[in-house]
Amino acid sequence: MYPTKQCISEARTDLFLASAGDIGGCFPHEPSSCIKTLNHLYLSQLDGIVPPWLRKELAILRRECGQELYLSGGSLRDLLLGRIPHDIDLTIAQGAQHFAQTLAECTNGAFVPLDAGEDVARVVSGGLVIDVAAFREGTNTIEEDLQLRDFTINALAVSLDNLLDGQAGDTGLALPLLDPCGGYADIKERLIRMTHAEAFSSDPLRMLRAFRLAATLDCRLDTATSAAIQRDHALIRRSAAERVAAELNALMLSPRSHGAILAMQANGLLFEVLPELAASAGVQQPASHHLDVLGHSLEALHQVELLIAEPEQGFPGCGQLMRAWLSDEHNILILKWAALLHDLGKPATWAQASGPDGRITFYQHEQAGVALVQALAKRLRWSTRQTERISLLISQHMRPFHLLNVARQGDLSLKACIRLVRAVGEELPGLLLLAQADALAGKGESRPENMEHEVAELATRLQQVRDDRVLPVQSSPPLLGGRDLIEELGLTPGPLFRTILEAVDLARMEGEITSRAEALGLAQSMAAAIVQEEKVGK
């Protein structure tokens, strides 16, 4: 069953935005079931994330450096939230880079210095990522260090002494939780709260991280933290583009990125990190839309998140194809960015016809959008691959709707379907997901009825064309190659070769030719026609 506009709209949940000044209160949260007792956790919880081989080496290094070793930050936060920590965050008083380098040597791991100005480094060993940091900014105790961290839920630590001293067998041993900022209580409330008034001025990237953590951990910002971001959002301009891009990508991979983006818009941060979106605010659309361009783009992101969660709802005929494509998180990242940015070119191409109807158009907005996305990608230092994939989806995002317009007038040709499938290649599921989200995000009065059903039916047909026509030809030996055009037809290598060979493949996919002789005949007739056109042109 394909989703209706009404049921998708009713499924909307704004997880972050309660009001312009407070990003919380929408959903009450129960404390995590693993948070058993105030101010301590059990040795068994640490024993589960620090494997014996690492424990052995850490014990040796701790004795050699003569310092206490702490598990801190995100590792501890995730444990208390009942999540499996992705990294192991360790803190010592000083000499963190030397400690990490020695650990890497002892475990045959890789040593990666993380910040030239800070005593912090990373070790990648045995499938684990281990970050080691010294007390920051001249502090002398772990409590002082914790009070300078970004958010209270990250300002927690526990000593590893008992674990490294061979007491791991006593799994019921309670370890004191070092919590000078009240992070334990905020974890129970699932609250993101800055540790001190200068948290954002000392590192403005923390403002973006607040929304990323809220999205990924299913938390909310407290009122004071939200107000501070609203006041200081312009400071984010001081942050390096690579760091901003990393936080944005991590936020986009959350199933709650839409709510975070809405909250960032309310707090003024969105247009600081993605200024290209600002021009879309207030741009009127045709009667097929109920939102301005920015609102539509944000709603398209929301609809994509719903489709990612249940692709079969949008594509009952090919949900398995969609789910398989969405199993790769890189594909999810590309799709979400494409949804948010797919209409970026509309403000520059906006036009309104004179006359009584005053029809609004955005001709060639796809191409204008690609140019803007590529500039954005350069600024954020996106990889070439990420830029190319997002640009492809945006450049092609109107083609499914063009095919639907043709289908409404009569029969949609096999050739048109093959051309689209070939144009987008492996990105076909992503394009169709984007098209469905685009359709669901437009609810104007002149919108074609049952558009979601039309998109779903088109997806089923394109999948069939892909499986029955395109992939068999692409996976089998070609009927002709460049050497054949030279030796059999006497042609000179050049751009003409690609045109002819692509036409041969297309004819083969359509079933018009099946043999090498037929392919040569088609190539010969095409070459003759092109030569004749060139003579006439001269």
Legacy VTK file of the C-alpha trace (Angstrom):
# vtk DataFile Version 3.0
C-alpha trace
ASCII
DATASET POLYDATA
POINTS 538 float
0.000 0.000 0.000
1.477 3.332 -1.059
1.382 6.201 1.462
-1.271 8.868 1.168
-0.545 12.527 1.814
-2.682 12.403 4.921
-1.097 9.385 6.580
2.430 10.657 5.912
1.530 14.061 7.290
0.034 12.552 10.429
3.197 10.515 10.965
5.247 13.723 11.268
6.937 14.204 14.629
8.919 17.308 15.513
11.376 15.812 17.963
13.367 18.964 18.568
11.326 22.106 18.222
8.894 22.963 20.974
9.214 26.718 20.441
11.724 29.092 18.908
13.517 29.352 22.222
13.217 25.828 23.568
14.043 22.669 21.670
12.496 20.183 23.973
9.470 18.918 25.737
7.898 17.094 22.808
8.431 13.584 24.089
8.946 12.572 27.721
11.732 10.030 28.066
12.128 7.274 30.577
15.616 6.737 31.970
17.639 4.095 30.200
17.161 0.681 31.720
20.907 0.313 32.195
21.078 3.311 34.556
20.620 1.406 37.776
22.057 3.452 40.582
22.934 7.090 41.100
26.622 8.077 40.974
28.195 4.753 40.033
28.249 1.987 37.485
29.382 -1.604 37.650
32.756 -3.018 36.736
31.040 -5.488 34.423
29.984 -2.602 32.175
33.607 -1.554 31.696
34.755 -5.140 31.354
32.497 -5.511 28.339
34.045 -2.718 26.261
37.740 -3.059 27.145
38.940 -6.427 25.774
41.587 -8.414 27.689
44.420 -7.674 25.238
43.844 -3.928 25.573
43.384 -4.160 29.322
46.767 -5.866 29.612
48.613 -3.186 27.650
46.842 -0.331 29.415
47.780 -1.770 32.789
51.468 -1.884 31.798
51.460 1.636 30.368
49.596 3.012 33.371
52.250 1.625 35.724
55.053 3.031 33.558
53.598 6.548 33.347
52.528 6.574 36.995
49.243 8.309 36.271
45.616 7.464 36.852
43.733 6.472 33.712
40.081 7.376 33.175
37.344 6.291 30.826
35.490 9.492 29.957
33.313 11.424 27.560
31.291 9.745 24.863
32.240 6.202 25.835
30.825 6.605 29.306
27.812 8.524 28.056
26.928 5.751 25.619
27.311 3.112 28.313
24.897 4.958 30.557
22.443 5.344 27.686
22.536 1.605 27.058
24.369 2.046 23.744
27.471 0.230 22.542
30.327 2.782 22.451
31.884 3.207 19.017
35.158 4.491 20.462
37.055 4.238 23.723
37.826 7.673 25.206
40.687 7.734 27.702
41.999 10.659 29.756
45.271 11.070 31.649
46.833 14.091 33.328
49.570 14.652 30.745
51.617 12.983 28.001
48.620 11.678 26.061
50.365 11.623 22.683
53.345 9.699 24.071
50.973 7.298 25.829
49.005 6.747 22.616
52.109 6.286 20.482
53.455 3.664 22.877
50.083 1.907 22.948
50.048 1.814 19.149
53.533 0.284 19.077
52.672 -2.342 21.676
49.494 -3.420 19.888
50.703 -3.099 16.277
48.157 -0.340 15.804
48.139 2.964 13.944
49.007 6.201 15.733
47.177 9.375 14.639
47.872 12.775 16.264
44.539 14.613 16.362
45.358 18.234 17.193
48.712 19.988 16.937
47.719 22.444 19.640
46.339 19.895 22.098
47.819 16.837 23.772
45.411 14.354 22.175
45.871 11.393 19.832
44.134 8.345 18.406
45.104 4.693 18.225
43.429 2.321 15.798
44.148 -1.255 16.800
42.375 -4.595 16.839
39.254 -3.108 15.299
38.998 -0.469 18.042
39.357 3.298 17.920
40.987 4.548 21.130
41.250 8.294 21.761
43.663 9.478 24.445
43.567 13.048 25.764
45.430 14.925 28.483
43.795 17.296 30.936
42.861 20.379 28.931
43.815 24.030 29.269
46.232 23.604 32.165
43.786 21.923 34.528
45.228 19.762 37.289
42.411 17.347 38.134
39.966 15.241 36.189
37.093 17.198 37.749
38.520 20.481 36.467
39.023 18.941 33.035
35.450 17.671 32.892
34.074 21.109 33.703
35.682 22.508 30.530
34.051 19.990 28.216
31.221 20.795 25.827
28.088 19.251 27.346
27.276 17.775 30.712
26.475 14.352 29.259
30.080 14.238 27.993
31.545 15.569 31.250
31.663 12.203 33.026
34.557 9.943 33.954
35.357 6.808 35.877
38.740 5.556 37.007
39.994 2.379 35.349
42.184 1.465 38.314
40.061 -1.431 39.550
39.656 -2.833 36.040
43.390 -2.659 35.304
44.407 -3.910 38.750
42.893 -7.317 38.098
39.524 -6.911 39.811
37.516 -7.518 36.645
36.378 -10.828 38.092
34.302 -8.973 40.651
31.673 -7.916 38.111
29.377 -6.570 40.817
31.947 -4.026 42.032
30.475 -0.512 41.963
32.754 2.233 40.607
32.264 5.884 41.582
31.116 8.134 38.762
32.942 11.455 38.521
30.198 13.925 37.611
30.993 17.552 38.505
28.456 19.045 36.050
25.365 16.932 36.721
25.677 14.948 33.512
24.184 11.819 35.040
20.907 13.594 35.755
20.873 15.053 32.239
21.412 11.599 30.759
18.376 10.373 32.667
16.399 13.326 31.297
18.023 12.963 27.840
19.020 16.606 27.973
21.803 18.400 26.081
23.143 21.161 28.313
26.366 23.152 27.954
28.816 22.820 30.831
29.677 26.519 31.189
28.791 29.939 29.771
31.850 30.091 27.487
31.340 26.615 26.007
30.411 27.947 22.559
32.786 30.901 22.413
35.730 28.594 23.182
34.698 26.232 20.367
31.759 27.391 18.215
31.484 24.014 16.510
29.876 22.802 19.725
26.675 24.579 18.690
26.335 22.305 15.673
27.422 19.324 17.745
24.566 20.034 20.153
22.035 19.391 17.390
23.965 16.383 16.106
24.024 14.803 19.555
20.360 15.574 20.110
19.534 13.894 16.784
21.733 10.831 17.172
21.007 10.243 20.875
17.304 11.171 20.748
17.778 13.996 23.253
16.667 17.620 23.483
18.414 20.912 24.188
17.737 22.688 27.454
16.388 26.236 27.313
19.614 28.024 28.280
21.684 26.096 25.721
19.151 26.816 22.996
19.115 30.515 23.882
22.917 30.658 23.833
22.979 29.216 20.312
20.350 31.697 19.186
22.548 34.485 20.552
25.938 33.233 19.358
25.156 31.352 16.125
27.337 33.666 14.002
30.429 32.399 15.843
30.202 29.138 13.855
31.896 30.979 10.978
35.169 30.575 12.863
34.989 26.771 12.622
36.953 24.904 9.967
34.867 23.751 7.008
35.993 20.141 7.414
34.779 20.035 11.014
31.433 21.580 10.048
31.034 19.068 7.225
31.808 16.124 9.523
29.153 17.228 12.028
26.584 17.839 9.283
27.186 14.425 7.738
26.848 12.741 11.129
23.627 14.663 11.749
22.256 13.652 8.340
22.829 9.995 9.123
20.510 10.253 12.124
16.868 9.207 11.615
15.937 12.525 13.250
17.883 14.927 11.027
14.732 16.702 9.884
13.827 17.792 13.406
17.397 18.952 14.006
17.435 21.010 10.802
14.123 22.654 11.750
15.504 23.538 15.177
18.687 24.912 13.625
16.545 27.126 11.410
14.625 28.427 14.438
17.863 29.190 16.287
19.581 30.918 13.372
22.309 28.313 12.939
21.049 26.704 9.728
21.793 29.619 7.396
25.217 30.040 9.000
26.345 26.538 8.048
24.233 26.244 4.867
23.810 29.840 3.642
22.756 28.565 0.206
19.363 27.658 1.684
18.572 31.205 2.807
17.493 32.359 -0.665
14.759 29.682 -0.689
12.886 31.175 2.272
9.671 32.849 1.193
9.979 31.912 -2.487
6.447 31.275 -3.737
5.671 28.087 -5.680
2.978 27.002 -8.153
-0.436 25.864 -6.957
0.759 22.247 -6.878
2.716 23.162 -3.731
1.497 24.281 -0.330
4.866 25.429 0.991
7.506 27.893 -0.102
10.724 26.492 -1.555
12.531 26.222 1.772
9.548 24.659 3.533
9.161 22.177 0.685
12.853 21.231 0.840
12.652 20.632 4.585
9.473 18.579 4.156
11.134 16.517 1.416
13.873 15.645 3.912
11.187 14.635 6.396
9.435 12.422 3.845
12.739 10.791 2.936
13.245 9.853 6.586
9.807 8.223 6.662
10.550 6.309 3.453
13.921 5.166 4.780
12.150 3.743 7.835
9.505 1.929 5.753
10.389 1.851 2.042
7.648 -0.694 1.313
5.049 1.922 2.225
6.141 4.076 -0.664
7.047 1.288 -3.071
4.890 -1.810 -2.560
6.099 -3.256 -5.861
9.836 -2.871 -5.285
10.350 -2.302 -1.583
13.040 -4.974 -1.480
15.125 -3.082 -4.039
14.786 0.097 -2.000
15.632 -1.584 1.289
18.715 -3.213 -0.217
19.950 0.150 -1.520
19.237 1.807 1.829
21.241 -0.834 3.716
24.366 1.193 2.866
24.621 4.276 5.079
26.539 6.120 2.355
23.438 5.862 0.182
21.301 7.261 2.996
23.674 10.200 3.369
23.564 10.969 -0.361
19.765 10.697 -0.469
19.212 12.984 2.504
21.504 15.683 1.177
19.806 15.449 -2.226
16.383 15.819 -0.600
17.392 18.917 1.349
19.166 20.551 -1.604
17.174 19.306 -4.607
15.438 22.651 -5.232
18.387 24.886 -4.432
18.258 26.321 -7.950
14.637 27.487 -7.784
15.190 31.023 -6.415
17.569 31.863 -9.277
15.171 30.507 -11.928
11.872 31.800 -10.517
9.620 33.431 -13.083
5.941 34.326 -13.248
3.971 34.594 -16.457
2.012 37.744 -17.194
-1.704 37.409 -17.677
-4.602 36.195 -15.590
-3.132 32.839 -14.580
0.243 34.248 -13.426
1.839 30.815 -13.687
5.067 30.373 -11.723
7.915 28.440 -13.355
11.429 27.290 -12.463
12.831 26.292 -15.849
16.182 24.483 -15.682
16.312 24.801 -11.900
17.972 21.392 -11.728
21.080 22.653 -13.540
21.156 25.870 -11.518
20.892 23.759 -8.369
23.803 21.536 -9.368
26.036 24.587 -9.791
25.127 25.796 -6.300
25.616 22.348 -4.788
29.057 22.060 -6.317
30.034 25.420 -4.829
28.665 24.269 -1.461
30.596 21.005 -1.776
33.815 22.870 -2.457
33.298 25.085 0.576
32.589 22.108 2.856
35.440 20.058 1.350
33.153 17.216 0.315
34.756 14.280 -1.421
34.542 14.147 -5.191
32.414 11.010 -4.978
29.893 12.544 -2.570
29.626 15.667 -4.733
29.129 13.690 -7.940
26.432 11.435 -6.507
24.402 14.249 -4.947
24.770 16.329 -8.116
23.523 13.425 -10.234
20.361 12.976 -8.168
19.637 16.702 -8.230
20.285 17.035 -11.965
17.918 14.144 -12.717
15.246 14.677 -10.051
12.625 16.036 -12.461
12.926 13.216 -15.005
10.568 10.798 -13.214
7.915 13.522 -13.254
8.505 14.164 -16.949
7.904 10.459 -17.581
4.723 10.610 -15.506
3.499 13.529 -17.612
4.114 11.461 -20.751
2.352 8.448 -19.232
-0.729 10.556 -18.464
-0.968 11.499 -22.151
-0.595 7.977 -23.445
1.810 5.055 -23.476
5.236 5.549 -21.922
7.816 4.159 -24.338
10.335 1.496 -23.478
13.068 3.704 -24.907
12.270 6.531 -22.491
12.433 4.146 -19.530
15.726 2.651 -20.707
17.254 6.094 -21.165
16.442 7.084 -17.592
17.698 3.809 -16.140
20.969 4.172 -18.039
21.352 7.829 -17.120
21.298 7.208 -13.363
22.739 3.685 -13.215
23.160 2.438 -9.652
21.482 5.561 -8.291
18.057 4.526 -9.647
16.635 3.564 -6.203
17.871 6.845 -4.767
16.291 8.849 -7.576
12.945 7.113 -7.109
13.045 7.600 -3.339
13.796 11.280 -3.916
10.929 11.550 -6.407
8.480 9.950 -3.979
9.591 12.258 -1.170
9.326 15.236 -3.523
5.787 14.206 -4.450
4.728 13.685 -0.835
6.138 17.074 0.145
3.889 18.942 -2.303
0.221 19.108 -1.321
-1.114 22.056 -3.304
-4.651 22.110 -4.668
-3.565 21.614 -8.304
-1.348 18.664 -7.500
-2.211 15.578 -9.620
-4.285 13.085 -7.690
-2.693 9.785 -6.703
0.785 11.046 -7.557
2.337 8.755 -4.921
0.672 5.809 -6.621
1.974 6.961 -10.002
5.538 7.256 -8.669
5.280 3.787 -7.123
4.010 2.278 -10.388
6.757 4.035 -12.350
9.323 2.622 -9.936
8.011 -0.901 -10.488
8.195 -0.482 -14.246
11.693 1.037 -14.182
12.921 -1.785 -11.967
11.526 -4.310 -14.421
13.152 -2.517 -17.342
16.413 -2.412 -15.428
16.315 -6.124 -14.569
14.950 -7.452 -17.883
16.481 -5.095 -20.424
19.393 -3.025 -19.160
21.364 -5.259 -16.793
21.424 -8.329 -19.110
22.991 -6.250 -21.886
25.429 -4.492 -19.570
26.555 -7.785 -18.043
27.077 -9.614 -21.356
29.861 -9.138 -23.951
29.172 -6.188 -26.287
28.152 -6.890 -29.862
30.575 -4.241 -31.122
33.691 -2.487 -29.923
35.856 0.342 -31.135
38.111 -2.028 -33.087
35.100 -3.277 -35.041
34.252 0.264 -36.086
37.805 0.771 -37.295
38.390 -2.564 -39.029
34.902 -3.334 -40.329
33.647 0.155 -41.152
36.890 2.097 -41.615
35.914 4.800 -39.144
38.383 7.122 -37.462
38.341 7.072 -33.625
36.592 10.062 -32.071
33.431 11.192 -30.264
31.382 9.439 -32.953
32.436 6.064 -31.562
30.703 6.627 -28.230
27.523 7.826 -29.925
27.382 4.747 -32.146
28.208 2.208 -29.448
25.650 3.681 -27.041
23.017 3.580 -29.786
23.861 -0.084 -30.434
23.443 -0.906 -26.757
20.146 0.974 -26.625
18.802 -0.870 -29.687
19.872 -4.154 -28.141
18.092 -3.325 -24.873
14.958 -2.478 -26.830
15.174 -5.813 -28.635
15.619 -4.223 -32.062
18.919 -5.997 -32.706
20.294 -9.256 -31.351
23.343 -10.134 -33.483
26.718 -8.692 -34.410
25.661 -8.386 -38.041
22.633 -6.307 -37.072
24.813 -4.154 -34.833
27.255 -3.523 -37.693
24.390 -2.589 -39.973
23.059 -0.079 -37.452
26.514 1.369 -36.905
27.116 1.698 -40.642
23.813 3.477 -41.245
24.425 5.824 -38.301
27.929 6.672 -39.496
26.677 7.386 -43.007
23.894 9.610 -41.704
26.271 11.573 -39.501
28.769 12.062 -42.340
25.945 13.285 -44.591
24.804 15.769 -41.944
28.333 17.121 -41.645
28.542 17.602 -45.447
25.228 19.457 -45.493
26.383 21.601 -42.620
29.488 22.653 -44.510
LINES 1 539
538 0 1 2 3 4 5 6 7 8 9 10 11 12 13 14 15 16 17 18 19 20 21 22 23 24 25 26 27 28 29 30 31 32 33 34 35 36 37 38 39 40 41 42 43 44 45 46 47 48 49 50 51 52 53 54 55 56 57 58 59 60 61 62 63 64 65 66 67 68 69 70 71 72 73 74 75 76 77 78 79 80 81 82 83 84 85 86 87 88 89 90 91 92 93 94 95 96 97 98 99 100 101 102 103 104 105 106 107 108 109 110 111 112 113 114 115 116 117 118 119 120 121 122 123 124 125 126 127 128 129 130 131 132 133 134 135 136 137 138 139 140 141 142 143 144 145 146 147 148 149 150 151 152 153 154 155 156 157 158 159 160 161 162 163 164 165 166 167 168 169 170 171 172 173 174 175 176 177 178 179 180 181 182 183 184 185 186 187 188 189 190 191 192 193 194 195 196 197 198 199 200 201 202 203 204 205 206 207 208 209 210 211 212 213 214 215 216 217 218 219 220 221 222 223 224 225 226 227 228 229 230 231 232 233 234 235 236 237 238 239 240 241 242 243 244 245 246 247 248 249 250 251 252 253 254 255 256 257 258 259 260 261 262 263 264 265 266 267 268 269 270 271 272 273 274 275 276 277 278 279 280 281 282 283 284 285 286 287 288 289 290 291 292 293 294 295 296 297 298 299 300 301 302 303 304 305 306 307 308 309 310 311 312 313 314 315 316 317 318 319 320 321 322 323 324 325 326 327 328 329 330 331 332 333 334 335 336 337 338 339 340 341 342 343 344 345 346 347 348 349 350 351 352 353 354 355 356 357 358 359 360 361 362 363 364 365 366 367 368 369 370 371 372 373 374 375 376 377 378 379 380 381 382 383 384 385 386 387 388 389 390 391 392 393 394 395 396 397 398 399 400 401 402 403 404 405 406 407 408 409 410 411 412 413 414 415 416 417 418 419 420 421 422 423 424 425 426 427 428 429 430 431 432 433 434 435 436 437 438 439 440 441 442 443 444 445 446 447 448 449 450 451 452 453 454 455 456 457 458 459 460 461 462 463 464 465 466 467 468 469 470 471 472 473 474 475 476 477 478 479 480 481 482 483 484 485 486 487 488 489 490 491 492 493 494 495 496 497 498 499 500 501 502 503 504 505 506 507 508 509 510 511 512 513 514 515 516 517 518 519 520 521 522 523 524 525 526 527 528 529 530 531 532 533 534 535 536 537
